[in-house]
Amino acid sequence: MSNEKIANCISVDENGKVINLVVGLDYTRNSTCVDMTQEFIDQGVSVGDTITGKRVPLDSDVGRSHNLFTILNPKLVKKPLTPEELRQKWYMEKRELETEIREVQFQLMFCQSRYQMAVMLGDNVSKDKELAKYQVLQTEHTALETKLAELIANEPQG
């Protein structure tokens, strides 16, 4: 791995615990730097998480001159969330689900009025199309309501 390949560095201690997120390389002597991949970004890497894998010297001129290390085949292990972080995450998920449900309910109302208009106009093609859309939206709404009920049933305590 060359230093050009590490644009954003996850700086870890000797145990693999993430201690800093750095733009470019962490040039601190004997430091270990892991490339910030899209996978790590998607997983939400943060200080306090752990990265596992084999720690090896960084194979580049800069790596050799500063005695830098990297981790081969790095895997992210997220730190456990505190009770407050769990509660905050739960509230965010609940709020997002409630917003999705309101959006689907609005689409259902709109679809229902288009269906009624098609019936009044005697437009069977539009009527059938709107009825099919309504049934899909109704299924989506039921699934979201079920998901919300499960989330509420599993509200974090404490």
N, C-alpha and C positions, 0 to 999 in steps of 0.2 A: 504494500500500500504506500503510495507516495503522499507527500504533504499537500500536493495540488488537489488530491482527491478529497481531502478533509476540508470542506468549506465551512461547516459549522461543527463544532466539537462538543461532545458530551464528556466532560472531565470527570473521571472517577478516581476514588482512592484505591489503595492496594487490595481492599476487600470487594471492589466493584461497586461501592456505593456512589451514586451520582452526587458530586459536590458542587458542580457548576456547569452552566451551559454557555459556551464561548463561541464567538464569531471568529473563524479561523482556527489555528492551532493554539493549544495551551502550551506555551514554551517553558513552563516551570520545570526545572530539572527533575528527572525521574517521574514525571507525570504520565498518566495514562489517558489517552484521548481516543474516543470512539466516534466514527463518522455519524452525523445526524442524518439518518436515512428517513425516507418517507414513512416507512413502517413505524419508526420510533415517534415521528411526529403524529401519526394517526393514533398511536397508543397513548399519546399525551405524556411523554417522558417528562419527569420533573425531579427537582432536587430531593434526595431522600430515597428515590427508587434504587434498585440494584441492577447492574448489568453483569450477566454471567458469561463465561467463555474462557478460552485460553489466553492469558496475558503474554504478549510477545513484543520484542523490540520493534519500533516503527522503522520499516525498511525504506529509509530515504536519507539524503545527506543531512537534512535538518534533524531527523530522528536520531541519527547517530551522533551528531555534534551536541545535541542537548540531552542525550540519553532518554529519549521519549519512548513510550510504549503504546500499544493498541491491544484490542481484544479480538481474537479470531472468532468468527461465527457468534457474534454477540446476541444474547437473548435478554429481553427486558423483564424484570420482575417488579411489578408495581408495589409500592409500600402500602400497607393496609391503611384504609381511611380512618380518620378519627371519628368518633360519634357525631361531632358537629359537621364534618365533611360529608358523612353518610346522609345526615338529615338534609343538608343543603342539596346534595345530589338528588335525593328523593323528591324534594320540593320542585326542583327544576324539571325532572321527568314528569311529575304530576301536572305542572303548569303547561308543559309542551303538549301532553296528551289532551288536556282540557281545551287548549287552543285548536288542536287538530279536530277534536269533536265538534267544536263550534263551527269550524270551517265546513265540515262535512254536513252538518245540520243546515247551514245556509245553502249549500249546493243542493241538498234534498228539497228544500222549500222552492228553490228556483226551478228545479227539475219538475217538481209537482205542478207548478203554475204553467210551465211550458206544456206539460202533458194535458192539463185541463184546457188550455188554449187549442191544442191540436184536436181534442175531442169535440170542442165547440165548433171548430172549423171543418170537422169531418175529414181531417188529414190523417188517414190510417198509417201511412209510412212514418210520419213524425211521431205519432202516438206510440207506435211500437218501439221506435228508437228511444224515445224518452222513458218509456216503461222499462226498457232494458238498462238504461243508464241509472234509473231510480233503484232498480234491484241491486245493481253493483254497489251503488252508494250506500244502500241499506245494509248490505253485507259488511262493507267497510266500517260503517257506523257501529254495528253490533260488535265487530272485532275490537274496535277502539274502546268501546264501553266495557267490554270484558277485560281488556288489558288494564284499564283504569281501575276497575274493581279489584283485580289481583294486586295492583300496585298499592291501593289503599289498604288492602288486607295485610300487606307486608310492610306497613309503615314502620320505620326504625324506631325503637324505643330508647328513651334516655335523653 
